[in-house]
């Protein structure tokens, strides 16, 4: 059973669980960025509900600039209230509330100064908008996919075969 799927109350503030969440968020970010580097972002489908997420996002946030985002825009008191209302509409989706890394500037790679921790439904809404509105288009030409690091255990298993 995946430890991260267990109820949070079982762990308290366990640093190892926080580290696993951080690793999962980083792996998700790396996979997503590699996809952006590999294919036309307008063709990417992030969820089976992309159309609904995008439509609701643009109805509720018609002037939200998805090209460059600041943490303040997402996490100030009035923004939190508005986002909470948006998030609740999608609480039936698996993983909608997972902590997820998102690039602050759509034109740049992930990095310490270009990453914001958000709720996954926020990530989906903003990245779907970036894909459909063309803000992720230049990533494919500016960056190359990076090989994903395989854990040593998997390497050892392959060498034994």
C-alpha positions in Angstrom: 0.0 0.0 0.0 1.3 3.5 -0.9 2.2 5.3 2.3 1.0 8.6 0.9 -2.5 7.3 0.4 -3.0 6.7 4.2 -4.9 9.2 6.4 -2.7 12.2 7.4 -3.7 11.8 11.0 -1.6 8.7 11.2 1.6 10.6 10.7 1.5 14.0 12.5 4.5 16.0 11.3 6.6 13.1 10.1 9.6 14.5 8.1 9.9 11.4 6.0 6.3 11.7 4.8 7.0 15.4 4.0 10.1 14.3 2.0 8.0 11.7 0.1 5.4 14.4 -0.8 8.2 16.7 -1.9 9.7 13.9 -4.1 6.4 13.1 -5.6 5.7 16.8 -6.4 9.1 17.1 -8.0 8.7 13.9 -10.1 5.3 15.2 -11.3 6.8 18.5 -12.2 9.7 16.9 -14.1 7.3 14.6 -16.0 5.0 17.5 -16.9 7.9 19.7 -18.1 9.3 16.9 -20.2 5.9 16.5 -21.9 5.9 20.2 -22.6 9.4 19.9 -24.2 8.3 16.9 -26.3 4.9 17.7 -27.8 2.7 20.5 -28.9 1.1 21.7 -25.6 -2.2 22.4 -27.3 -2.5 18.6 -27.8 -1.9 17.7 -24.2 -4.8 16.4 -22.1 -4.0 16.6 -18.4 -7.3 15.2 -17.2 -10.5 13.7 -18.6 -12.2 17.0 -17.5 -9.9 19.6 -19.2 -12.8 21.3 -21.0 -14.8 21.7 -17.8 -11.8 22.8 -15.7 -10.8 25.4 -18.4 -14.3 26.7 -18.9 -14.9 27.1 -15.1 -11.5 28.6 -14.6 -12.0 31.3 -17.3 -15.6 32.0 -16.0 -14.3 32.6 -12.5 -10.9 34.1 -13.3 -11.5 35.8 -16.7 -8.5 38.2 -16.3 -6.1 35.9 -14.5 -2.7 36.2 -16.3 -1.4 32.6 -16.5 1.8 33.7 -18.2 3.4 34.9 -15.0 2.1 34.2 -11.6 3.1 35.4 -8.2 2.5 33.5 -5.0 0.6 36.6 -3.7 -1.9 36.3 -6.5 -2.7 32.8 -5.4 -2.4 33.0 -1.7 -3.6 36.5 -0.5 -6.8 36.3 1.6 -9.2 37.3 -1.1 -7.5 35.0 -3.7 -7.6 32.1 -1.2 -11.4 32.6 -0.8 -12.0 32.7 -4.5 -9.7 29.7 -5.2 -11.4 27.7 -2.4 -14.7 28.1 -4.1 -13.2 27.0 -7.4 -11.4 24.0 -5.8 -14.6 22.8 -4.1 -16.3 22.4 -7.5 -13.7 19.7 -8.4 -13.4 17.8 -5.2 -14.7 14.6 -6.8 -11.5 14.4 -9.0 -8.8 12.0 -7.8 -5.7 13.9 -6.5 -7.3 17.3 -6.9 -5.9 18.5 -3.6 -2.3 17.1 -3.8 0.5 19.5 -3.4 1.9 20.2 -6.8 4.8 22.4 -8.1 3.9 24.9 -10.7 6.2 27.2 -12.7 5.6 30.9 -11.9 6.7 32.0 -15.3 5.3 29.9 -18.1 8.4 30.7 -20.3 10.9 29.2 -17.9 12.0 25.8 -16.6 11.4 24.8 -13.0 13.9 26.2 -10.5 14.1 27.5 -7.0 12.9 31.0 -8.1 10.3 29.8 -10.6 8.4 27.3 -8.5 5.2 27.7 -6.5 3.6 25.0 -4.4 -0.1 24.9 -5.3 -3.1 22.5 -5.0 -3.2 20.2 -8.0 -6.6 21.6 -9.3 -5.0 25.0 -9.5 -2.1 23.5 -11.4 -4.5 21.8 -13.8 -6.5 25.0 -14.3 -3.5 27.2 -15.0 -1.6 24.7 -17.1 -4.6 23.9 -19.2 -5.1 27.6 -19.8 -1.4 28.0 -20.6 -1.6 25.1 -23.1 -4.7 26.3 -24.8 -3.7 30.0 -24.8 -0.2 29.4 -26.2 1.9 30.3 -23.2 3.6 26.9 -23.1 4.4 26.8 -26.9 7.9 28.1 -26.7 9.0 25.6 -24.1 9.4 22.9 -26.7 11.8 24.9 -28.7 13.7 26.5 -25.8 14.3 23.3 -23.7 15.0 19.6 -24.3 13.5 16.8 -22.2 15.7 15.6 -19.4 16.2 12.0 -18.7 14.3 11.0 -15.6 16.6 9.5 -12.9 15.9 5.9 -12.2 16.3 4.8 -8.6 19.3 2.6 -7.9 17.1 -0.4 -6.8 15.5 -0.5 -10.3 19.0 -0.3 -11.9 20.2 -3.2 -9.7 17.1 -5.3 -10.7 17.8 -4.7 -14.4 21.5 -5.6 -14.0 20.6 -8.9 -12.3 18.3 -10.0 -15.2 
